[in-house]
Amino acid sequence: MRYACSAVALALWGCGSEGEPSDSNGSPPSSTTEPTGSTATSPDPTGTTTPTPSTPPTGTTGTVDPCGADPSLSVLSVTPSVGMIETLLQVDITLSAPASVAVQCTSDTTPDEVFFAESTASATAHTVRLSGLVPRTDYSCSVAPTCPTLAGPATPFVHTVGEPPTDLRKLTITEDPALGRGGSWWAAPFTLNVFNGDTWLVVWGPDGTARWWYPAPNGVGMWVEFLWHADLGGFVWGGGMHEEGRIRQIDLWDGEVWAFAPAGWQNEEFHHDGKRLPDGRMLTLEIRNNHKGNLDWDGFGMRVVDPVTNLVDWDFNSQSLVVSGDLPPASGGFDVDPWHANWADYVETPTGPMAYVSLCFGRRILAIDATTGTLAWQFGADLGWTIQDVYGAPLPDSVYPQCQHGIDVAGDVLLVYDNGQDRNQSLAQEWQIDPVTQTATLLWSWSEAGWSEDYIGDIDYLPNGRIFVTEATQQGESELVEVDRATGLVASRAVMTSGYTYRSQLYAGCDLFQSVKECPASKARYDALATLLAP
């Protein structure tokens, strides 16, 4: 999970249909190159530096600010409309002459709840989008050209955000006032019934209300991965133990824009994961039939697919590990799912691509050489490993992960959600793996009273150095916990007082939506234009 205050298709700087890009730190683009004959530049309210004309207008002796007030400029029309859900607002604007433009909407009941976006191209027609608005809220909004500007006040309009679906319950969010929360948007699959309820893909805001949602297809369970990608302007998700859980891409505004549809997908069962790789390809995790002798059981498969060409670049079946003797076969009878793959990743390493798989029932983590398809190593109890603490002292076998979930890989380090089935205590663990000596060092471990879940959960690194733990549960209240690694204190906690999840993510304030309150870069830009946007 990456945090960056970056522009997306609908984001902060140049987020109209013109799509002007931002620089790497989220600031508006700038230009310092003067045209031939120019002798000076003047400030531009959009944050850019615009060259002055090389020839001043007749009768003048100095330069003219091209971004100053233009008495002839006017806003001809402002047309607000709702996107595919209530919390998405599109504003279509027509000007009398080319200019850049900005839009702001301020909550009538909570004045610091402001949404703001710009279209920085010089044009007469603009489309500006605001997303993630607060449901059941009245907003007072305004539109103003920013370069050049109006001679008078901004053009006002009002907008009311409707109700979210009744299924989507609020989160109860608390934070340590000294540490502060490290994110603003909680994203997770959500259901009111673990095994036969509808699954929603949801993003909640810091007030605990759902700010964006999308229904998963019928039959898909909550057992999915659901990740935001700023460069796509949307999410990628997959899993759900169903053929309709084939990996898919959802645009924030337009809904589904791509789905993996290989021949015979209707007969496939996509497992607990599906994610986009850093190079843009997609990884699936699937159930595959495995066999030995007269025994058949559920094994696992993985595919890497290019979403542009829909070509499969890599296909793996765990049957090969049965043949090689690296994985034990089912024992017969009711042993139809002896390993239960619940998470996978595909990572480029200095020696080539490596695929990682977590086997919950098998209580082991596999690393598979994706070039040869052979097992590089597998980590777990009774597999020949030595485990130790950071001082080199040996650890007992009871410390090994027991039905692990939601691993994060960082080089030779594994961040592991350990369900701890035999201990009745779940743990967050960080293991450094040395496959050459078969030594694993426990670098860090954390737990808290009352946290025990046998079968579900998730864990992720956060870019602020903290650890994000999804203390999911199949009964009771799921808790999404941000842990300060240095102190072990909980920086923030989001509680599902009603409903269930399997995995979750925490995203920073600038990652999603155009909230001035949650994104410091957006606030700075809004403050700079506040006078222009006053109606």
Phi, psi and omega in degrees: 000125183250145175248128174202136177276070189248161178282147173232186186302339183234023198264203200291309187255116181071048187258023172272190183292343180289333170067036178292134187283164173252170175274183192290339182260013175087000180276158178296150179294153179223160179223133180244007182273124180268144175289158180305132179092351179280143182241351182203162174236161180228150183293148181243128181303340179283353181100356177267166174250112189258129179298140175280158178300145181287337180237113181297154178301153181304134177091358178250161179243351181236195180268160179243135178284110181292347179256011176283183181292135177244107183301337181273350182279137178213158174268114184279322181205148174227118183237101176277147176210153181270140177284204185291343172227167189298332187271007178252123181240123174253135180238115176263130190232136174239129180249161179282341180207162182298136176192162169275166189210155176227155179227138172226148174227125182245131179298134179290335183260336181230090189300337179274359177270090185239137173244138190212138177206162182230158163237112192267355177287149175274108186204164177269340180237130183226150168236121180241136183240136173242134184229157177078023179296161184279127178298157178056041184228139173266133180241140168259122189238165175207156179235137178212133169297147183244342177196102355289178184250168176284153173280340181245197183286168176292163179269120183272157166204166181240154180212139178241129178268132184278197185274145169281168175303145184296337179295333192273096183279157180286153167268150171259114188247129176231159178214154174285120185297334179281320182276321183072152178282149183263010180202173184233342188232118178262122182244133183195153164291149186214140176212153175271347180221123189302316192253340180219023178264166174292143178254133176245147170258119196228146168238125177256152177260179184293345174274359178089354181271151176292130181251342178203146181204157180206131181281131172287156179300155178304137178096341180281125177277178182285001186277063184231160167262142188214104191231139178276141175228109185298323182291339176268343186067031182188196186244156168238134180217159177190159179121215174090004177057045185201153179296331179282357176274012175304145190300139187219156175244130181241123173283143183302326183256324190259359181078208186293129179240350177200144175215140177290121183224066178290162177303131179080014183300335181297342180255007179266154173238111183273129194282221190266012186206163176175122187212161176270135180272162181303332180274005177096348177283167183245143178246130175252155169235126189226160170272129176235141177290127174242159185205157171204125185061232180261014180259139174232146179203174178276112169261205180221157175224159175223145173225143170249123185235142175272116183289346178281313182263344186064019176273139177273119182271338183206136181222126183231141177231129181297349176305327180296329178282338173288315180298320181283349180085009182279338176237136180286146178284170173296157183266357180098180180065235182271007181277073185263351181218069191289339185249315179059078174294129183233357181199147177210157172208162182226113191236132173281124180242168179302337181256007180123175183290140178233131176258135180244141180221137174259127177250104185297303182292328178283348178051049179206157176244128183254142169242120185245126176294111186284348176281316183261341184077011181262158179286122176278315175193162172221134187249127178171176180293150176062028179240017174090012182270155168251128177246143186212164175271184185293344179264002179089003179283137182295148178246150179287160181299338181294348180276341178305148176301142181235100185064063183286156180222161165050050185287150168243138181250130177224089183067238180264017181247136176246123171266121193235132168272108183261112181294333175062049186301321183279345182263346189055035179207118178276154185221151162263128182229149173232119184245133170263126189254128172241095185289339180292313180266357185052050178241133177238129182251125178280105184278328186199146178211146182209145172205177175211160184301136175085358182268106178208116178218125188283331196229347183224166179142177186202160178208144183211149167285142170253148184291346177276009178091355179271174180242134180251120185243126173265100178278070182289158179209153177265359173202144185093208186249124173284143181231130181255110197242127176260116187254129172283112189297322185294321185254342186078005180279153177273116180282321177210156181216128175244123187249130172271096181286345176211130182102176188220156173220171179245313178225164174205165177225154175239122183246148183287163187300329181271353185286322185229142171070174187244048184277119176294323181296324186264346183238109181302323180295321178293321179297317180299317180291318177299316179301322180294333183253005187302321180296317179296327185274359179289123182285000000 
